[in-house]
Amino acid sequence: MQNAVNMLMLVCATLASLAFGVLAAYGVCRAAFAAFQMHAVQVAADRAKPSIAPVSQP
């Protein structure tokens, strides 16, 4: 009986470790995509600005 309990504990610990790893990877990916999105918004704003200043007429 003790071996079955130990095996169950080992399986549960393994599954918990895998779940934590998956959730940690998901959090890293979410953070990276949020950073990429902020960068894309900044690039789009820079491209929307006119690149040549208008010439003023006297």
Residue pairs with C-beta under 8 A, 6 or more apart in sequence:
none
